[in-house]
Amino acid sequence: MSLTIVLNFEQADNDVVVTMDSPDQGAKGIPVEKEYLSDDSIAVKIKSLDVTLRARLINEKLDGTFKQRGFSFPLVLSRGAYQVRRPQTPEAPYPYETEEVSFRNEKDGATLAGTITYPVGYDKAAKRKPVVVLLVSGSGLQNRDEELMGHKPFLVIADYFARHGIATLRYDDRTCGKSVGGDAENATTMDFMRDAAAGIDYLRTLKQFRKVGCLGHSEGGSISFLLASRKKVDFILSMAGPGVKGDTLLAAQSNRILQLSGMPATMTTEQYRQSDEIKKMPWLQWFIDYDPSADIRKTRCPAMVINGDLDCQVISSLNLPAIRQLLPSSKKNLIKEYPSLNHLFQHCKTGNPTEYNSIEETFSPEVLDDMVKWITGLY
């Protein structure tokens, strides 16, 4: 496998400041310590990552080695600004209206800032009101576009929905972007569920929409089931939302990634639970014990549940059969596995997260089309 590395050189006060980016891992501005810098050679290191880079200028390229934790890899750097293509990202002017809004989770003291995207041709005075979908992001603090490595999947979804008659509300997670308040450091999925519930309540108070649903990705998929089991929403779309207990899901995730890395896939749930990292993270402590079975069984509203078969974070072959068995039977439900899609619902080769950045596609067009057809088929 290959990894994209970017070295940034900046002249400052008669010195050269060097930082490193690792776009494939979503890391930017990592401080770098210079050991040697000349017209044709460079040697730098990052102590915290046990990384050293040494290269010499040959035929207008820096040719050398990248060493980390005893492993050595060939490194070739070319001059220029690093750029990625994201052709699906919509650009203004849009053929629809958007509105900047905020809503409040009073219990947690969080004010969430977001964007309502209205359908093309939306008329507030029209008798037939549109359907609206609240978009809930995956784990980790993310902005309203669920932005990752230049991809903005929630912006792509909101744009596509608006062009097909469906409104959306997407929002910055607590303490992220323009959202303020609320304890993010110690928050669990239940805390983030209350943020989402506040968004659903807010949409209902507007009285502009005839049905209010939730689309959740990954952890957001868990939140969609939590809201459905509490009868807060009219329908849900769970994109790679967990259908098994947290420790089972995370052990399977670890094994799949180990397997893709050419290492023995021998992680057990008990081994995972003994990890020192769990003790440091309240979110993880809660998640490994959470069993979604009861909430899935209580979901009576229409549900669209989807996974990519190359998803190595929420394993489809483990996840979908569990949900299919638990979810109450209904002709309105849709449970579907998509071939060659990863956790972000991009077409991919292996599903390894290291591919996310190199893939130009932000979100599968057929999934966008299926989601619109399913929602419009309901109402």
Secondary structure, 3 states (H helix, E strand, C coil): CCCCCEEEEEEECCEEEEEEEEHHHCEEEEECEEEEECCCEEEEEEHHHCEEEEEEEECCEEEEEEEECCEEEEEEEECCCCCCCCCCCCCCCCCCCEEEEEEEECCCCEEEEEEEECCCCCCCCCCCCCEEEEEECCCCCCCCCCCECCECHHHHHHHHHHCCCCEEEEECCCCCCCCEECCCCCCCHHHHHHHHHHHHHHHHHHCCCCEEEEEEECHHHHHHHHHHHCCCCCEEEEECCCCCCHHHHHHHHHHHHHHHCCCCCCCCHHHHHCCHHHHHCHHHHHHHHCCCHHHHHCCCCCEEEEEECCCCCCCHHHHHHHHHHHCCCCCCCEEEEECCECCCCCECCCCCHHHCCCCCCCCCHHHHHHHHHHHHHHC
